[in-house]
Amino acid sequence: MTVTFRRMTPDDGGAVTAFLTANRFPFHVNPAPGESLANKRVAEGHYWSGESQGYWVQHGGEDIGLAVLEGLADENLDFDLRLAESRRGRGLGADVVRALCGLAFTELPQIIRVEGQTREDNIAMRKTFLRAGFVKEAHYRQAWPTADGTRVASVGYAILRSDWENNTVTPLEFDDLLLDV
């Protein structure tokens, strides 16, 4: 079964709030968004504006999560992905991310790269990025606040349009400048 996406509209506001409040997202800044926070994000147009567009992630004809493409006016696109708790750990992540890149690169011709960030301790998502053809580009130390007030590193990954089109991975020379001490 393939992964597909259904574009969100303001009519989906109640369903977005219901999805966000029914699931926990332990690796997000706010792991358990309450109804008021979810309604605020919906009212602000986070899921359908000139800067972002939300989609229901579908697999086997069923909504299994949501994805938001952010930075639509830019050449570098970022995304937020949230799968329902009942759908996590089933090996769908890389397929979802690959399909999301396909959507982005097909629908948005100005996009030259798709970026994503996750916490350093979200090993499943970090592996998902790599399986989907992304390259680690950044490791921002103590950049991600957690629910308990501590901070962990934020790790950035990206895929280039050219790599997506050619089904390749262009390696990054991460330590290209070393000091002679």
C-alpha positions in Angstrom: 0.0 0.0 0.0 1.3 3.4 -0.8 1.3 6.6 1.2 -0.8 9.5 -0.1 -1.7 12.9 1.2 -5.0 14.8 1.4 -4.7 18.6 1.5 -6.2 20.2 4.6 -8.6 23.1 4.5 -10.1 25.3 7.3 -13.0 22.7 7.3 -10.5 20.3 8.9 -9.9 22.5 12.0 -11.9 20.3 14.3 -10.3 17.1 13.0 -6.8 18.6 13.4 -7.5 19.6 17.0 -9.0 16.1 17.7 -5.9 14.4 16.3 -3.4 16.6 18.2 -5.2 16.1 21.5 -5.7 12.4 21.1 -2.0 11.6 20.6 1.2 12.2 22.4 4.3 13.5 20.6 7.2 12.8 23.0 9.9 14.3 20.8 8.1 17.6 20.1 8.5 20.8 22.1 5.0 20.3 23.4 4.4 16.6 23.7 0.8 16.7 24.6 -0.9 19.8 23.1 -4.1 20.6 24.9 -7.3 21.7 23.2 -6.7 25.4 23.7 -3.2 25.2 22.1 -4.4 23.0 19.3 -7.3 25.4 18.6 -4.9 28.4 18.7 -2.6 26.8 16.0 -5.7 26.0 13.9 -7.1 29.6 14.3 -3.7 31.1 13.3 -3.9 29.2 10.0 -0.7 27.1 10.7 -2.2 24.3 8.6 -3.3 26.4 5.6 -1.7 29.7 4.9 0.6 31.4 2.4 3.6 30.1 4.4 2.4 26.5 5.2 0.1 23.8 4.1 -1.1 20.8 6.0 -1.9 17.4 4.7 -3.5 14.3 6.2 -1.1 11.4 5.8 -3.0 8.4 4.4 -2.1 4.8 4.2 -4.4 2.0 3.1 -7.2 4.6 2.7 -7.0 5.7 6.4 -5.7 8.9 7.9 -2.6 7.9 10.0 -1.1 11.3 10.7 -0.5 14.8 9.6 2.3 16.6 7.8 2.8 20.4 7.4 5.0 21.8 4.7 6.5 25.1 6.1 8.2 27.9 4.2 6.3 27.6 1.0 7.6 30.9 -0.4 11.2 29.9 0.1 13.6 27.6 -1.8 14.2 25.6 1.3 11.2 23.8 2.7 10.8 22.4 6.2 8.2 20.0 7.5 6.5 18.9 10.6 5.4 15.2 10.7 3.2 13.6 13.3 2.0 10.1 13.0 -0.8 8.7 15.2 0.6 6.7 18.2 -1.1 3.6 16.9 0.9 3.8 13.6 4.4 4.4 15.0 7.0 1.7 15.0 5.7 -0.1 12.0 8.3 1.0 9.5 6.2 3.5 7.7 8.3 6.6 8.5 10.7 6.4 5.5 7.9 5.8 3.1 6.0 8.8 4.5 9.0 11.1 4.3 9.9 9.9 0.7 6.3 10.5 -0.4 6.3 13.9 1.3 9.4 14.8 -0.6 7.7 13.6 -3.8 4.8 15.9 -3.1 7.0 18.9 -2.3 9.3 18.5 -5.3 6.4 17.8 -7.7 4.0 20.5 -6.5 6.6 23.2 -5.7 9.0 23.7 -8.5 11.0 26.4 -6.7 12.0 24.1 -3.9 15.7 23.0 -4.1 15.8 21.2 -0.8 13.7 19.8 1.9 14.9 20.1 5.5 13.9 18.5 8.7 14.9 18.7 12.4 14.6 16.3 15.2 15.9 15.8 18.7 19.2 14.0 19.2 17.4 11.3 21.2 14.7 10.6 18.6 16.7 7.7 17.1 13.7 6.4 15.1 13.3 9.7 13.2 17.0 10.1 12.7 17.1 6.7 11.1 14.0 7.6 9.1 15.8 10.6 7.6 18.7 8.5 6.6 16.5 5.7 5.1 14.7 8.4 3.1 17.9 9.7 1.5 18.5 12.7 3.7 22.0 13.8 4.9 22.8 15.0 8.3 23.9 18.7 8.0 23.8 20.1 11.5 24.0 19.2 15.1 22.8 22.2 17.2 23.9 21.6 20.8 21.3 22.3 23.5 19.0 23.9 21.0 15.8 21.9 21.7 13.9 22.6 24.9 12.2 19.7 26.4 9.0 19.4 28.5 11.0 18.9 31.7 13.0 22.1 31.2 16.2 20.5 30.0 17.7 21.0 26.6 18.9 18.5 24.0 20.6 18.9 20.7 18.6 19.5 17.6 19.8 17.5 14.6 19.2 18.8 11.1 18.9 16.7 7.9 18.1 17.7 4.3 17.6 16.2 0.9 18.5 18.0 -2.3 16.1 18.1 -5.3 18.8 16.8 -7.5 19.4 13.8 -5.2 15.7 13.1 -5.0 15.4 13.3 -8.8 18.4 11.0 -9.4 17.8 8.7 -6.4 21.3 9.5 -5.1 22.8 10.8 -1.9 25.4 13.6 -2.1 27.7 13.2 0.9 28.6 16.2 3.0 32.2 16.7 4.1 31.3 17.8 7.6 34.8 18.4 9.0 36.1 20.3 5.9 38.1 22.9 8.0 40.4 21.7 10.7 42.7 23.8 12.8 46.4 22.9 13.1 47.0 23.3 16.8 
